[in-house]
């Protein structure tokens, strides 16, 4: 489960990096930056929904705040 969550988080960061690359290269002239940012938002929402579903199904457990 940790590997899956970490890999999706890496995909989010790669999408953010590609958006920065397209922004610097194209100077905002093309839609590549918008597509990369939309993909990042999609990955983030999918990860959030997956975490909620995994918690509800008992695949992961919350540990609470440790002092």
N, C-alpha and C positions, 0 to 999 in steps of 0.2 A: 504494500500500500504506500509506503514511503517513497519507493522508487517511482511509482505512478504520479504521485503528487509533485515530487521534485522535477520529473520530466515535463509535466505541464507547466510548472513555474518557469523552467528554463525556456520553454516555447514562448511564454509570455515575454520574457526578457529579450529573446531573439527577435520577436516581432517588434518590440519597442526599439531595439537597435536598428532594425531594417528601416523603420519609419524615420529615424534620425538620419540614416544614410541617404534615403531618398529625398528628405528635406534639404540636406546639404548639397546633394548632387543636382537635383532638378530645380531647386529654388522655388518649390511649390507650384511649378508649371504643370505637373501631371497629377493624376489621381493615385499614384503609387503610395504616397504618404497616407492618404485617407484610407486606402485599402488596408495598409499595414496596421494602422491604429484601430480600424474596425475589427480586424482579426484579433488584435490584442484584447479588445473589449469582449469579444466573443469567447476567447480562451478564459478570460477572467470570470465571466458569468458562468461558463460551463464548469470551471473548477469549484466555484462557490456552490453551485447547485449539487455537484457531485459530493462535496464535503457534507452538505446538509443531508443528502440521501444516505450516504454511508454512515453517518451518525444515527439516523433514524432506523436503519436496518441492523445496527449493532456491529458493523464492520470496524468502526473506530470508536473509541471512548474518550470522553473528555477527562482530563486529569485535574482540572481546577487550578487555582492559583496556589503555588507553593511558596512559603515564606522562607 
